[in-house]
Amino acid sequence: MRRFLLLVAISILSLTLNFSWLTHALAAGSIGAYGGGNFVTGETFTISVVAGGATFDSLQGAISVSGVADIVGFSAGGATWLPGKSPSNGGQFVGLTSATSSLTVATITLSSSAVGSGAVSVSGVRLAYSGDEVGTGGGTAYYNISRAPTPPGTVVVSSSTHPNQNKFYGRTTVQLAWKAPANGADGYAVVFDKKKTTVPVTKITTTKRTVTYTKVELGTHYFHIRSTNADGWGPTTTFRVNVKEQLNDNLAVPIITGLEKLPAFATNVENGTVSGFKMFGNQPVLTGYELELAFDPEGRIPEKQKTSVLVAADGSWEIVFNSQIPSGFYEVTAVAKKITTITPQSEPLNIELSVANGGEAKVISADDLPKPDLTVTVAGVTFATKQQLWKVVVAGAVALLMIAVLGYAASIYFRRWQRRKISKNDDDSPKPSNRATLR
């Protein structure tokens, strides 16, 4: 029965498509391909075959895919396709559908694996509705595939003067070199600064593959580089360069002469800070050096407060503290630097900044410094230091151990003495006679 019905359907469709000359209506429908365009190698794209332009309930035609693209997928639309007549590349399709004016016949997925061009064409088109032909037009979608742009890859940087990015070197001349990316480069954009995230602008600054920087300041610096070719700019490579000072024990040791309150000296009792004082010194042998002060405890001097100054031509220097400095006791030391050369550290200078009694800023001796409270109280007994407490604890433990040892020895001696005494008494007691008693 099913076979009979299928043969009837094929006969009806054949009559519909091959005897449509009975209608006098103007054919307006078509089946075309849509979705072509320009692509690059490596892209995947789709082209759809769509029927439309008139109401239809049966259709036929042939799809042809040509050119350099590879077919990744070929899926048929939602019509009822006759056996062996579903849409495919190079084959004829024949199908039935409910009356409609638009139907996706097939969706073709293509891969642009090579440079070139191609097309998806539909030919032999026939659309019919209720036995009348309503369209015969076909259509083609063209595609063109060009080479995908390949900007340069990552630039590999090295340094003969500062090879390890995690180490500090006492050299102020920095030499850098790099290798061109595997796909080549027409030029490079380079930047040398102290910012870790800099991206060089898209402008060629050198075509060489080496660069040298002289008189580099102390600290951490970053070399940024990216390359370009006809297809664009590559990613940025960043190389870190660390420059440190070198101690010269033969240089004079800086001297901090003193500290002095200025007319603008002021206190802020609420915040516990003082301002308006200066520290100074004079050492002609360090002329041209930059003198830098270090404060202990660290981290209390505001960042905006300058703590270094260039030594004047006569060897004098002074640093004015106008920022709000927390009150307290400080140990101040100084070093002098010139390019990457650093002097030995100065003798410490102890100072006191106080807001009490109108405020004070003065140099003090080590004996004037507040002594930390090292006392320890245990069970109501106060010890001068933890060390003294442990001495008492250890001495007590030793004494207890000796007492225990002596007690144990005494108990052993006492038991032995008792045994000897019992044994002696037994020896002195009268022994029974073996003689027979005569009566």
Helices and strands as residue ranges (DSSP letters): H 2-18, G 20-22, E 29-34, E 37-40, E 44-67, E 70-76, E 80-81, E 92-111, E 116-129, E 132-137, E 139-146, E 156-159, E 174-179, E 187-193, E 210-213, E 219-229, E 232-233, E 237-243, E 246-247, E 258-268, E 273-282, G 284-286, E 290-296, E 308-310, E 316-321, E 325-326, E 328-338, E 341-342, E 349-354, G 356-358, E 360-364, G 366-368, E 376-378, E 381-383, H 386-428
